[in-house]
Amino acid sequence: FPVDHEFNAHKTAVATISLNLQETKNQKLVESMILQAKRAAIHLGLPCGTCSRARDKPLPAHLKEQFPDPPPLRDAYNLMGFPHLKGTQAIKVQTANDLYEWGVKLLYLCYQHGIKVSIENPERSWLWGVLALLVRQYNDPLFLEWYEQLDRVTFHMCMHGGKRAK
């Protein structure tokens, strides 16, 4: 059962259930769907906006006329976000962090129930460090070992029929 947010600007290739997974009631619904349906595997496509390393690069010249360069919001020493963030940037990072924490809760659920998992995000994204940090916070050595033994796959969707260079 594919779940996506109604604000996704990209057209999906399959029908999806539209849920705002920032809402606790929808998170609990998905958790119960996973357990009741006894899924063999789940796929997490966590949003990468605040973890994007593309924020480290200046915009192309043709976009600079319309938009300012998006500032980095995290780095290797501040995986949960820079402490100086204010306003919209701070809210974006906190909202993303809340969703990442729930994503790790789903990982823990998968670990506990023997459900296979895949996680999608750009290879250079700060998300990988954020997830590792959040997994460690569970203080469960076996969960940490399970997480660290997940296979890493670099997959270029554009090489497999994807219409965007992802």
C-alpha positions in Angstrom: 0.0 0.0 0.0 1.9 3.0 -1.2 1.5 6.1 1.0 2.4 9.6 -0.2 1.6 13.1 0.9 -1.0 15.1 -1.1 1.6 17.9 -1.6 3.9 15.7 -3.7 4.3 17.6 -6.9 5.4 14.6 -8.9 2.9 12.3 -10.5 3.2 8.8 -9.1 3.1 5.7 -11.4 0.7 3.9 -9.0 -2.3 4.8 -7.0 -1.4 5.9 -3.5 -3.0 6.5 -0.1 -2.7 10.2 0.7 -1.7 10.7 4.3 0.2 13.5 6.1 2.7 11.4 8.0 3.6 14.3 10.2 0.3 13.6 12.0 0.5 11.1 14.9 -2.8 9.5 14.0 -1.6 8.8 10.5 1.7 7.4 11.8 -0.2 5.0 14.1 -2.5 4.0 11.2 0.5 3.1 9.0 2.2 1.2 11.9 -1.0 -0.8 12.5 -1.3 -1.5 8.7 2.2 -2.8 8.6 1.7 -5.1 11.5 -1.8 -6.3 10.6 -1.0 -6.9 7.0 2.1 -8.8 8.0 4.2 -7.2 5.3 7.4 -8.9 4.1 9.0 -5.6 3.3 8.5 -1.8 3.4 10.2 1.0 1.6 10.8 4.4 3.2 11.2 7.4 0.9 12.0 10.0 3.5 12.0 13.6 2.3 15.5 14.9 1.9 15.0 18.7 1.6 16.7 19.8 4.8 19.4 17.0 4.5 20.2 17.9 0.9 23.9 18.4 0.1 22.7 20.3 -3.0 22.3 23.2 -0.5 26.1 23.4 -0.4 26.2 24.4 -4.1 25.2 27.7 -5.6 22.2 27.8 -7.9 22.8 27.9 -11.6 23.0 31.4 -13.1 19.5 31.3 -14.7 17.9 30.6 -11.3 19.9 33.1 -9.3 18.0 35.9 -10.9 14.7 34.5 -9.4 15.8 32.8 -6.2 18.5 33.2 -3.5 20.8 30.2 -2.8 19.2 27.9 -0.3 21.5 27.8 2.8 22.8 24.6 4.2 20.7 23.6 7.3 23.0 20.8 8.6 26.5 19.5 8.5 28.6 16.6 9.8 28.9 18.3 13.2 25.2 19.4 13.4 23.3 16.5 11.9 20.1 17.5 13.7 20.4 21.1 12.3 22.4 24.1 13.0 21.7 25.6 16.5 21.5 29.1 15.0 18.5 28.4 12.8 15.4 30.6 13.3 11.9 31.0 11.9 11.0 28.9 8.8 14.4 27.2 8.6 14.2 26.0 12.2 10.6 24.8 11.7 11.6 22.9 8.5 14.4 21.1 10.2 12.4 20.2 13.3 9.5 18.9 11.1 12.0 16.8 9.1 13.6 15.6 12.3 10.3 14.5 13.7 9.6 12.6 10.5 13.0 11.0 10.6 12.5 9.9 14.2 9.2 8.3 13.2 11.1 6.6 10.3 13.5 5.1 12.8 10.6 4.0 14.8 9.4 2.1 11.7 12.9 0.7 11.3 12.7 -0.6 14.8 9.3 -2.1 14.1 10.8 -3.8 11.1 13.8 -5.1 13.1 11.5 -6.5 15.8 9.2 -8.2 13.3 11.7 -9.5 10.8 10.4 -7.2 8.1 12.8 -6.3 5.3 13.3 -2.6 4.7 14.7 -0.3 2.0 15.4 3.4 2.5 15.6 5.9 -0.4 17.7 9.1 -0.3 20.5 10.6 -2.3 23.8 9.0 -1.6 25.5 12.2 -0.2 22.5 13.2 1.9 23.0 14.1 5.5 20.0 11.8 6.2 22.2 8.8 6.5 24.1 10.4 9.4 20.8 11.5 11.0 19.4 8.0 10.8 22.5 6.4 12.3 22.4 9.0 15.2 18.7 8.3 15.9 19.2 4.5 15.7 22.0 4.8 18.3 19.6 6.7 20.6 17.5 3.5 21.0 20.4 2.1 23.1 19.7 -1.4 21.7 23.0 -3.0 20.5 21.2 -5.6 18.4 19.1 -3.0 16.7 22.2 -1.0 16.0 24.0 -4.1 14.6 20.9 -4.9 12.4 21.0 -1.3 11.1 24.7 -1.3 10.4 24.4 -4.6 8.5 21.8 -3.3 6.1 23.1 -3.6 2.5 24.0 -0.3 0.8 22.8 0.0 -2.8 23.5 2.9 -5.1 20.8 3.0 -7.7 20.6 5.6 -10.4 16.9 5.8 -11.3 17.7 7.7 -14.5 19.5 4.6 -15.8 16.3 2.5 -15.3 13.7 4.6 -17.1 13.3 7.4 -14.5 12.5 10.7 -16.1 14.6 12.7 -13.6 18.3 12.5 -12.9 17.9 10.8 -9.6 
